[in-house]
């Protein structure tokens, strides 16, 4: 049980944050702070918060939207709204949506304490923790496999997000399953009967992407012989998933920003806009904030896309899920090939669990698929590629002396593993050419 109550303070003014932190600490609260709504949602999803104090007017995403989000996803967490721009209509709206108190800046310590006391004295306050459902530990969620703690957090975020039209940004390395998470959000939601439209922005030529997203009218460019709707119109009422959104140009990003803000799109060559209502889910294996810093991605679009952030952990950070994934893919591809699943003994499984899997779940799936096709009834140690045996070789080094050639080969295999078996890159790191690398691998 917590000995102190926890307060989350959300305000874009650092001076106000520091003031509220000081006052709340004096009242005996543990405090968390965020300078914007995106940070606040991240804290809410990862920490047990007892009360939220939020400003109303903040850049990009307002406190009003935070209150709305919390009313849907954290309805038992009480909210105190503070604002320097009092408006009766705003006050009525946020109270209707779940805010328990409304305080005008500037305020004194006594006024803040009185407002907090009202929140704590509310009969529903002490039931916040008791009313929160305990989420059952599961091995899989809508096709996503894993029972590790990071995956349980991922499932919980999907459950909280699924029935909301707020934009979602999914991040993670290649092969972690970003599209699977997007599909889980859509197909477990109340919008599941509506279209789910996946788009790989990196696979569409730059000059065609705008037309594919927003559509075009006949004659708008050479080859446009008919009117054609875009992906936004096709996903109307459902979910649009934009994978590898980092590949979009700044011109396309500007139109995406308008489509999100205004909830309307204009086809190429047309003058009239069309209203669209959908949930936009985007994904990237590149750090978009780094691209923002290099002026390759619009900062305002980043914050619009990142209302809800979901990070998928790489496989190397959840080794305990590897046996579950191995069993699943073993069964899947055995059935597809009308065969019995392979026998995988403890020694082989240990090697698979200790391997880093730079290609993540996709690499593991491809490996098991290959083993099902090539192996007869069971996987032998000799069936494993050399770069996977490296951990075994490294353990042997601790108990036995190796020749110079063995040490050299182990180092080469280690570099190959780190470069996902890219021989050109490995040769460059080792300072040799590809021909020499091949010779050293076969000798």
Secondary structure, 3 states (H helix, E strand, C coil): CCCCCEEEEECCCHHHHHHHHHHHHHCCCEEEEECCHHHHHHHHHHCCCCEEEEECCCCCCCHHHHHHHHHHHCCCCEEEEEECCCCHHHHHHHHHHCEEEEEECCCCHHHHHHHHHHHHHCCCHHHHHHHCCCCCCCCEECCEECCCHHHHHHHHHHHHHCCCCCCEEEECCCCCCHHHHHHHHHHCCCCCCCCEEEEEHHHCCHHHHHHHHHCECCCCCCCCCCCECCHHHHCCCCEEEEECHHHCCHHHHHHHHHHHHHCEEECECCCCEEECCCEEEEEECCCHHHHHHCCCCCHHHHHHHCCEEEECCCHHHCHHHHHHHHHHHHHHHHHHCCCCCCECCHHHHHHHHHCCCCCHHHHHHHHHHHHHHHCCCECCHHHCCHHHCHHHHHHHHCCCCCCHHHHHHHHHHHHHHHCCCCHHHHHHHHCCCHHHHHHHHHC
